Amino acid sequence: MRTIAKLAVASVLLAGASTAAYADCNRDAGTETVLGAGAGAAVGGLASHSIAGAVIGGVGGGLIGNAIGQSNNREDCRREAREYDRERYDREREEAYNQRYVEPPPPRASYVDRDGYRHYPEYPDEE
């Protein structure tokens, strides 16, 4: 029964090491490497009942954790770039909309002659 409990704890550690946590786009996979090495050493030691198994499991877990960390960082960078592009698009769209609207000038007095031409008489105050 103790072996099953130890394997369950090791499985939880391994699952915790492989979950994707939201991180900044900082290209740092150190946390995932350490968690993977710890979980791999625990699983390797429990499965083989030897120090050599723990060492091999730790090295393998570290490599796997590092690969997971790099994958998470790539996804975080992509997500960050998408958010930046979406925010920039929304901001530019809003600015374009706000700048496009201009208060129309007041209508000028005009008339259309019998040939369809519009005429604007001179304002007396402009002279």
C-alpha positions in Angstrom: 0.0 0.0 0.0 2.9 2.4 0.7 4.3 1.8 -2.8 0.9 2.8 -4.3 0.9 6.0 -2.2 4.4 6.9 -3.2 3.6 6.3 -6.9 0.5 8.5 -6.5 2.5 11.3 -5.0 5.1 10.9 -7.7 2.3 11.0 -10.3 0.9 14.2 -8.8 4.4 15.8 -8.9 4.9 14.8 -12.5 1.5 16.1 -13.5 2.3 19.4 -11.7 5.5 19.7 -13.5 3.9 19.2 -16.9 1.0 21.5 -16.5 1.1 24.7 -18.6 1.3 27.7 -16.3 0.9 31.2 -17.7 4.3 32.8 -17.8 5.8 35.9 -19.3 7.6 35.6 -22.6 11.0 35.5 -20.9 12.5 32.4 -22.5 13.2 30.9 -19.1 12.5 27.2 -18.7 14.4 26.7 -15.4 11.3 26.1 -13.3 9.9 23.4 -15.5 13.4 21.8 -15.8 13.7 21.6 -12.0 10.2 20.3 -11.5 10.7 17.7 -14.2 14.0 16.6 -12.7 12.4 16.3 -9.3 9.4 14.4 -10.5 11.6 12.2 -12.7 13.9 11.4 -9.8 11.0 10.5 -7.6 9.4 8.3 -10.2 12.7 6.7 -11.2 13.7 6.0 -7.6 10.3 4.6 -6.6 10.1 2.4 -9.7 13.6 0.9 -9.5 14.3 1.1 -5.7 17.8 2.3 -6.5 19.8 5.5 -6.6 20.8 4.8 -10.2 17.1 4.8 -11.2 16.6 8.1 -9.4 19.5 9.6 -11.2 18.4 8.4 -14.6 14.8 9.5 -13.9 16.0 12.9 -12.8 18.0 13.4 -16.0 15.1 12.2 -18.1 12.6 14.3 -16.2 14.9 17.3 -16.5 15.1 17.0 -20.2 11.3 16.5 -20.5 10.7 19.4 -18.2 13.0 21.6 -20.2 11.2 20.7 -23.4 7.8 21.5 -21.8 9.2 24.8 -20.5 10.4 25.8 -23.9 7.1 24.9 -25.5 5.2 26.9 -22.9 7.4 29.9 -23.5 6.8 29.7 -27.3 3.1 29.6 -26.7 3.3 32.5 -24.2 5.2 34.6 -26.7 2.7 33.8 -29.4 -0.2 34.7 -27.0 1.5 37.9 -26.0 2.0 38.9 -29.6 -1.6 38.2 -30.5 -2.8 40.3 -27.5 -0.5 43.1 -28.5 -1.7 43.0 -32.2 -5.4 42.8 -31.1 -5.0 45.8 -28.7 -3.1 47.8 -31.4 -5.8 47.0 -34.0 -8.6 48.0 -31.6 -6.8 51.2 -30.6 -6.1 52.2 -34.2 -9.6 51.4 -35.3 -11.0 53.6 -32.5 -8.7 56.5 -33.3 -9.6 56.3 -37.0 -13.3 56.3 -36.1 -12.9 59.2 -33.8 -10.8 61.2 -36.2 -13.1 60.5 -39.2 -16.1 62.2 -37.7 -15.9 66.0 -38.3 -18.7 68.3 -37.5 -20.3 69.3 -40.8 -20.1 73.0 -41.6 -23.4 75.0 -41.5 -25.2 75.0 -44.7 -24.6 77.9 -47.0 -27.4 79.7 -48.7 -27.6 78.5 -52.3 -29.9 78.1 -55.2 -30.1 75.9 -58.2 -30.7 77.6 -61.6 -32.9 76.1 -64.4 -29.9 74.3 -65.9 -29.1 72.4 -62.6 -26.1 74.4 -61.5 -25.8 75.3 -57.8 -24.9 79.0 -57.1 -23.7 80.4 -53.9 -24.3 84.2 -53.6 -21.6 86.3 -52.1 -22.2 87.1 -48.4 -22.4 90.8 -47.8 -20.2 90.5 -44.7 -17.3 88.9 -46.6 -16.7 92.0 -48.7 
